[in-house]
Amino acid sequence: MPYTTIALVDAELQAHAASDDLHAAGFPASAISVVFPEQDPADSLLHASAEQTATASGDAASRDEAGSANASAAVPGSGRMRASGPILTILSGLGIRAAPDGMVRSLTGMGLPVDEARHVTTRLNSGDILIAVRTDEEACSNLVAEILRHHGGRDISQSAWPRAVPPPIDPA
């Protein structure tokens, strides 16, 4: 069963340290999402050099040292955000970006209950940083929560959600 484990941190250094420890523990970059509220538009990307930066549809995109995509985009209802990891796919969906509650929808798409997604979105709008990690086992989700807690993570949430179940076959 897939799990999404999330936490909020106060500072970019905490987010980077947590991400580094998650990578060291064997979690791939493709499982880790980080969302930063964009405070300074001039500093729109983490770890991006001039030749790595590309512009598409007004949104900046790059890759960090680990090969994870980074993007800076306007998220309706949340302002400009920098993001990396699987959440980028969700945020870049046309329906999500056009919705006034785009971040809430993105987070519920990752398995969070709506109330928690709203709380996280409110905290992001207040300047907190979100770290979300997708795992396939409860033990891995527990390890993620421990690593995030070690780095000052708060409002830690672990959400399990069932995989899609094929519809029953009609014997008719």
Helices and strands as residue ranges (DSSP letters): E 3-9, H 12-24, G 29-31, E 32-37, G 41-43, E 54-56, E 59-63, E 69-75, E 79-84, H 87-91, H 94-98, H 102-109, H 114-125, E 129-135, H 138-150, E 154-160
